[in-house]
């Protein structure tokens, strides 16, 4: 059974994500966390196929949670969602080990594409974020 953990401090965001995902994956089990502490407790106590996490939450935030998850479960796929545009955080979260970065203004189809790509073992990078990651790669050379 597919298991997805959604972490966001806004209930309507969690419910909306849950609705989109259950329409595409009717048999999915979705867990919900409203803060960083709950996210970390759930991610380390149960098996998950994917974590979808906001970048800004009470109790430390999504970047700190991502770092903790990647230290203990380096193979855990994490899709980071944010209200912030790609130029502010996409490269940072991808370098920290996220499997993808998605702006909350994205269409539901974009969320589903990201989830499918990540579940297939790929990274999901929006066209806008690709430009930032390529610039970041060029800056390192």
GISUL-V685800 format. One record per helix or strand of 3 or more residues. SS is the DSSP state (H for helix, E for strand). FROM is the first residue (numbers start at 1). TO is the last residue. Records with the same first field share a line. If there is no record, write none. Layout:
BEGIN
SS: FROM-TO ; FROM-TO
END
This chain:
BEGIN
E: 3-7 ; 29-33 ; 50-54 ; 78-82 ; 100-103
H: 11-24 ; 36-45 ; 62-72 ; 86-95 ; 108-119 ; 127-140
END
